[in-house]
C-alpha cells in the first residue's frame, strides 16, 4: 500500500477497521440515520451547519411534518420555510435550501442528485455538504472534512495541515467500500470523543494510532462580546377571539434575518421603570442581555398585530420566539 505523506507510519487498514467497529457499536441514534433517503440527509446536513445536534432534532421532525417531500418544499412560500426554520439561526441556509428545492423540481423533475459534483451546482451546497450527502445517501467514495474531521486528522497526524492537505488526507483514509459509514464515523468521533477540549482519549478506538493522544494547540477562540438590548411586548384581546401580539418586520435588505418578524426594539432607555423580565441570547460571538417591557407601545408603521394562535406559522426570529415563550404567549 502506498503511504500518504501525512500518514507515513499509519496502518490505514487498521485505522478503518477500528473506527468502523467503534461506530457500529457506539454511534448515536439520530433521526436522519434511520434511512439513507437523500432528501432527509440533505435537510439534516443543512440544519447541522453551525448548529448543535440537540438543537436540530426538534426542528428536523417539525420540518418534515410540514415539508415531507422536495416538491412540498419547492411549492411552499418562503415565509413558511423561515417559520419552520425559526430558532435554528443562520437563515440564509433556509433560503438557499428553498431555492435548491425549486431548482431540483424545475430542472430535475424532483430527482435529487446522486453525485457530489451535481450537488455542487445547487444553491447553498458547498464541498463538504455535497460530499456528505453523496457518500451517506449513495455511498459515493468521497471523503468529508468538517470541523470534527479536521480535528481528528490534525491530532492523528500530529501535524498542522492546510485545507487541501486535510481533504487529501481524508480521502486517503476513506474506506471506499463503506464511504457513508466511514464519513459519519469520523464526524462522530470528533463530536463525541476527540472533542476540542479534554478529549476522551482513553475511550478512543484509534488512540494507539494517534500521534498526539491529547489536546493540541488550536486557534484561540474569539472572545464573546457583551451587549444589552431592550424590547417592547404589546398584547391585546382580539375582541374575545383570543390574544394578539404586536410585531415588526425586519427590512428586506437587512444583513441578518431579513424580512423576519420580531418585537419592537426600544432604542431609548427608561431607567425609572424596571423590565418585566430578562432573557439571555447568543448570536455568533455576541452574548446579549435582553430586557423586555410588557404592555409596551405598538406605535410602529412597520408593525402588525398577529393572533397568538397563528404565531407558529410566522417567520419569527429565534430571539422573538424565545421572548414570547418566556412571556407565556407561545
Secondary structure as GFF3:
##gff-version 3
##sequence-region A 1 330
A	DSSP	alpha_helix	12	26	.	.	.	ID=ss1
A	DSSP	three_ten_helix	31	33	.	.	.	ID=ss2
A	DSSP	alpha_helix	38	48	.	.	.	ID=ss3
A	DSSP	alpha_helix	53	66	.	.	.	ID=ss4
A	DSSP	alpha_helix	70	75	.	.	.	ID=ss5
A	DSSP	alpha_helix	78	85	.	.	.	ID=ss6
A	DSSP	alpha_helix	92	108	.	.	.	ID=ss7
A	DSSP	alpha_helix	116	119	.	.	.	ID=ss8
A	DSSP	alpha_helix	127	138	.	.	.	ID=ss9
A	DSSP	alpha_helix	147	157	.	.	.	ID=ss10
A	DSSP	alpha_helix	163	173	.	.	.	ID=ss11
A	DSSP	three_ten_helix	176	178	.	.	.	ID=ss12
A	DSSP	alpha_helix	179	192	.	.	.	ID=ss13
A	DSSP	three_ten_helix	201	203	.	.	.	ID=ss14
A	DSSP	three_ten_helix	207	209	.	.	.	ID=ss15
A	DSSP	beta_strand	225	233	.	.	.	ID=ss16
A	DSSP	beta_strand	235	237	.	.	.	ID=ss17
A	DSSP	beta_strand	243	249	.	.	.	ID=ss18
A	DSSP	beta_strand	261	262	.	.	.	ID=ss19
A	DSSP	beta_strand	264	265	.	.	.	ID=ss20
A	DSSP	beta_strand	277	283	.	.	.	ID=ss21
A	DSSP	beta_strand	286	294	.	.	.	ID=ss22
A	DSSP	beta_strand	303	307	.	.	.	ID=ss23
A	DSSP	three_ten_helix	308	313	.	.	.	ID=ss24
A	DSSP	alpha_helix	318	326	.	.	.	ID=ss25
###
